[in-house]
Amino acid sequence: MAAIADLDHPYVARPLWAGVHLVQAFFLVYESGGELTLADELRQHGRVRAARALELCAQISEGLGAVHRAGVLHLDLKPANVGLTRLSDGTEQAALLDAVTSHLLHHVALRDGHPIPIATAAYTAPEQAAGDGADERSDLYSVGVLLFQLLSGRLPVSGATPQELLRAHREHATLRLRDIGRRVHPELEETVARLMAKDPAGRPESGDEAAVMLRAMAALAEATPLEDEVHQDHPVALARFRPVAAAPPQMLPPAVDPGLERAMLGHVSPAPAERVPGVPKWAAFVPPRWWPAAAALTLAVAAATVLTVRTHTKAGASAVPPAAAESPIPPSAAALPVPAPSPAAPSSEVASAQPEPPRPSKLAQNAASPWAKSFDRAQKALWTNRPGGAETILRDILKKPGLTRRDRARASRMMGEAEAKKGHRANATHWWRQAFQLFDDPEERAKVARLIQARPR
């Protein structure tokens, strides 16, 4: 504990004090790490330049090195736990937040005896996900995941729930930057892969070693900037494809549900309204002074409305002549239901009463394609193990003028399946990468990502 109290590093938000509130609420107080975090940066820009991302991750690694020398593991590195400040000379500085939280809660358990889950699934090392012992290199794996996200705007694994993300970190190969169209220097690609090695022995030994490695890559990335791939060199797949207006980069894989996305980036629900100091949280709500007047005005308006409706009803009934009221009704007319008169409803209520049109299913979307029959024939060829026939049909589809983005993505994915059936894994991966970039549907993107991850390396 003495080492924790003396922890003082420019890249670590220093813990100030801890305590217990009302005998049951444990709290920690850290010095400020800045007004913004990396989560805010990702929300605003999606991703950052390679040189800046490498320098920030180098500072984070240095801070982790200092924390590790104090005998502490962080085990919950994520964008929301990295503060950003701007020094007086204009230099940007990262600060590691919640540095000792997991260490202080290590001996605290739930009622069933299990430890309190602290790590965020999206950034958890494989050994943590497997329930094995963690060490300093587990934090460096999280640095690798964070670096991948800063460079690409996405996570290197796919999953819609914490359980799926943990399984992906534990069992699946992580995506490479080139898999999602990010062109970086090959040495930088290998650096990211080394940080995210499944075996801890393949990662750097310490945070200081990782910082040196990342800063060396920062100079290289600044000297050799590369543009993202658009796959215009393929003779068939994108022969008629032109890049559309770029949409804002996505921070997370679309397969992740919004609630999990908020948890990954530290985005929580809006804070409750501030209470008057000294008033306990359980105190009853006291309405403002103008509440009785507003209530009286509301009742008066309601009473006037009721009286007006009754007056109009009586006037309408008295205006009917007796002869008309007593005239016999033909049987055919009596059999028809006549809607009762009612006050005119507001236009908003009328609109809301109408049922919403059903959303088209994926089957309907596929059937709406002008090339639906061709896709069906290609799919049957794949099912009957005739990849050559499927490729002939799909290449003909890809040559069609005015092919939609969805149809091009679907054809690219099926071309990858045909190449995989023929044993051409490299060609299959090439097609799947194109499909991954073209699909807008989160579920389809997740399926293609799993195909890419399953390939042998």
N, C-alpha and C positions, 0 to 999 in steps of 0.2 A: 504493500500500500504506500510505503514511503516513496518508491520509484514513481508511482502514479501521481502522487502529490507534487513531485519535482518535475513532472513532464512539462517541458518548455521547448517548443519547436515552432518555427515560423509557419510550417505547413500543417499544424495541428491546433484545433481549438481546445485550449487548455481547460480541463475540468476545474471548477472553482470550489464547489462544495456539494454535499449530498445530505439527505435527511429523510425522515419519515413524517408524513403529515397525518395527524389524527390516528396514529398507531397502525394504519393500514395502507397508506399510499406512499410508496417510495418515490423520491424525486432526485434528479440530478440537475446541476446547474453548470453550464459551460460558458466560456467567454464567447462573444459574438464571432462568427466566422464570415460575416458579410451579410448584406441585405438580400443578395441573390444566391441561388444555388445552380448547379449544373442542370437540375430538373427544369428550372426556369429557362435556362439557355436552350435546352432541347425543345421545350414547348414553343419558344419563339422562332427558332431557326431550324430545328430538325436535326442538323448536324453541324460540325465545325470544320475548319480547315485542318489538314493533316498536321502541319507543323504546330499549330496551337493545341490540337488534341494531344499530341505527343508530349509537349511541354507540360500541360496540365497533368497528364498521367504520370510524368516523371516526378512532379512535385508531390502528387499523391503517394507515389511509391516511396519517396524520401520520408514523408510523414509516417507512412506505415513502418518504415525501418526504425524510426525513433520509438514508435509505439511498441514494436516487437522487442527492442532492446530493453524496454521497461517491463518485459515479461507479460505483455498484454496482446491478445488477438482481437482484431476488430470484428470480423465475421459478419458484417452487415454493410458492406460497401455498396453504394448505389448513388445515382445522381442527386437524390435529395440529401445525401449525407456528405456532399462536397460543396462548401461555401466558396463564393467568388468575391474578391475585393480588388480594388484598384489603388495602388500605392501612389504617393505624392509624385513620384517620377513617371507615372503612367504605366508602370509594370503591373501586369495581371498576376494575382497570386491566389492559389487554391488553398483551402483550409479543410482538413479532415474533421468532420463533425461526428459526435457520438463515439469518440475514440475508445472509451473505457466502459461503455454501457454493458456490452456482452460479458466483460470480465466481472463486473460487479454483480451481475445477475446470474452468474454461472452456478451458484449454489442455491438459487431460488427455484422452486419447483411448483407445478400445479398440484391440485388436490389428489390427482391420480398418481402422483409421483414422477410424471414425465417432466423434463425440463421445459422452460418457457421457450417457444419458438421465436427466435430473434431474426435470423437471416431471411432475406427476401429471395423468394424462389428463383426469380429471373437472373440472379447474379450468384447463385450458390455453387460452390465447387463440387465436383463429382463425389469426392470423399465425404463431404458434408451431406450431400443428398443420399448417400448410401448408409449414413449413420456411423461412418468410421471416424476415427480421430482426425481432427483438423490441426494444422500447424501454420507457420508463417506463409507457406506457399499457397494455402487456401485463399488468403487475402489477395495474393498476386493473381490467382485465377480470376477473381472478381475484377481486378484492374484490367485484365485482358478483355473481359466481357464489356466493361465500360468503354475501353478504347475502341472496340468494334462498333459499339453503338454511336460513339462520337463521330467516327469516320463514315458510317453508312446510314445512320438514322434508324437502324433496326437492331434487333437482338440476333445473336448467332444461333439461337435455337427457337423452335416453334412450339407453342402450347397455349391452350385456352384456359387452363386452370393451374393452380400451383402444383398439383400432383403431376400433370403432364409436363410442366417445365422442369421439375425435379427429375422425372424419368428421362427427359431429353438430355439434360446435363450428365446424367449418370450413364446412359446407354447409347445415345446417338452421337454421331460425328457432328461437330459444329460446322456451320456454314463458313466458307471462305468469302472474302470480300469480292472476289471475282464472280462468285456464284450469284450475286445480286447486282452485277453490273458495275461495281466500283473498281476502277483501274488504279492500282497503286504500285509502287516499286516492289519487285519480287522480294527483296530483303525485308521490307516493311510487312508484307504478307506473312513471311516466315516468323517475324517477331511477334505478331499478333497470335499466330498459331502456337508459338512456344509458350506464351503466357497462358493460353487456354489448353495446354496439354492435359489429356485425361490422367496421365500418370504424374503425380507431383514431382517425381524425380526429373521430369523433362522441363520443368519450369526453373526460372532463376532461383538461386539459393536465398536471396535476401532482397529487401526493398531497395537498398542502395545499389545492388547489382542491376536490378530492373531499371532504376533511374538512369544509370549510365548507358544502358542499352537503348532506352527510349530517346535520350537526348542525342545519341549518335544517329538515330533514325530521323529525328526532327530536322537535322541539317540536310540529310539526304532527301527527305520529302520536300523541303523548301527549294532545293536545287533542281529537282526533276518532277514538277507538277504534271499530272496526267488527267485527261478528261475521262468521264464515265463512258462505258461502252454503250453503243447503240446497235451493234450487230448489223451494220449495213453491208458487211463484206460477204454475207451469205448469199449465194446465187439464187436461192428460191424463197427462203422464209420471209425476207423483208424486201423483196425486189420492188414492191410498190409501196412500201411502208415509209412514211415520213413522220418524224417526231412531232407530237402534238405539244401544245403549250404545257410547260412543266407545272405540275401541281406542287403544292407545298410538301416538302419531304415528310414522311411519316416517322414518328419517333419510335414506334413499336410495331411488331408484326401485326397486321390487321386481324390475325386469328385471335388475338388477345382481347378479352371482353373489356368494356370500359372501366368496370370496377377494378379489375386487376391492373389496368393501365394506371389508374390513379394511385394504387398502392405502390407500383413500381417507382413512380416518379415522385412519391411523397405528396401527391395532391389530395388533400383531405376535404371533407365537406366544409361549407362556410362556418366560421366560428359563431357561437351563439352571441346574442346581443349582450353588451356589457351591462353588468349589474351595478347598482349603487354600492360603493364600498361599505362593508359592514353588514350588508343584507345577505343572509345565507342563501345557498342555491335552492333549498327546499321551501323558501318563503312563498306564500300565496301571491298570485298576481293581483296587483292593485290597478284598476282601470284609471285612465287619466280623468282630469276634472271635467272635460267636456263630454264625457261619455253619457251622462243622464240626458243632456240636451239633445245629443244625436239620437238617442233611443226614442225620446219623445217625438222628435221630428219624423222618424221612420214610422212610428205607430200612426201618426196623424196622416201621413201620405197613404198608408195602407188602408185606413178607415175611409178616407175620401174615395179611394179607388173602388172599394166594395160598394159604397153608396151609389156611385156613378153607374156601376154595372147593374145594380138592382133597379135603378130608375129607368134605364134604357130597356130592361127586360119587361117591366110593367107597361111602359109606354107602347112597346111593340105588341104586347098581347091585347091591349085595349083598342088598338088601331085595326084589328081584324074585324070585318063585318060579321054579324051573326049568321047571315045566310051562307057566307063562305065557310064559317066554322062548322055549320051543321050539314053542309053538302056532303052527299055520300061519296066515298072514295072507290074508284073502280078496283076490282080484285087484282088486276094486273099491276096497278100502281101500288096497292097495299103490300104486294109481295116483295117490292124492291126496298132495300134498306136505305133510309134517308139519313144522312149524317146530321147530328144535332148542331145547331148554331153555336158558335163559340167565339169569344173575342179574338180579334186578329192577333196572331202571334208575331213576335219580332222576327225579322229575317234571319237573325243568327240562330234562333230556335228551330226555324224551319229547315235551315241548312244542316243543323246538327241532327235533326230527326231522320234525315236521309241516310241510309246505310252506306258506308264507305265501299268503294269498288274493291274487290279482292285483288291482292297483289299477285302478279303472275308467278307461278312456280318455276323452278329451274327447268322442269320438263317442258313447260310452255315456252320458256325462253329459247330452249334448244329447238323446239318445233317451229318457232317463229323465224328461224334462220332460213334464207332462201336455198341454202345448201344442206338442209337437214337430211334429205335422203342420201346425199353423198356421204355425210358424216356417219349415217347408219350403216351404209355399206362398208365403210372403212372400219367401223367398230366390229362388225361381224367378221371381217377378214382377220382382225387381231384376235378375236375370240377363237377362231378356227385355226389359229397358228399359221396365218398366211401374211407375214409382215410385208413381203414384197408387194402383194396386191394392195395392202393398205397404203403403202407409200405412194404407189401410182395414183390412187384416188386423192390422197392428201396433197400431193404436189400440184395436181390439177386445181384443187380448191385454192391453194396459196397463190396461184397465178391469176385468180379472178380479179377483175377491177372492182374497186369499191368494197373490198372485203372489210367487214367491221373488225374492230379491235378484239372483241370477244371471240369471233370466229377464227381470227388469226391465232389467238392464244390457244384455243381449243385444238386447232390443227397442229400447232407446234408441240403441244403436250402429247398428242397421239403419235406424232412423228418420233418423239423421244421413246415412246413405248415400243414402236416398231423397231427402232434401232436397238433397243435393249433386248428384244426377242431375238434379234440376229446376233447378239453378243457384242455389239459395238457400243461399249459403255461410254467412251469419250464423246461419240456423236450424240448419244442419248442425252448426256449431260448438257451438251451444247444446246439442244432443242429445249430442254427443260428450263434452262436459264432464260431463254427468250420467253417462254410461256410465263415464267415467274414475273417478269417485268411487264408483260402485257395484261395479265389477269387483274381485274379490279375487285372481284369477289374474294373476301377474306378466306372463305372455306377453300376455294380453288387454289389460292396462293399457298395455303397451309399444306394441301395435298402435294403440290409440286415441290414445296420445300422438303417434305418427307422423302420424296423420290430422290432429290439431290443428296440429302443426308445419308440415304441408304446405299449410295454407291461405294464400292471399295476404293480405298485410297492407296 
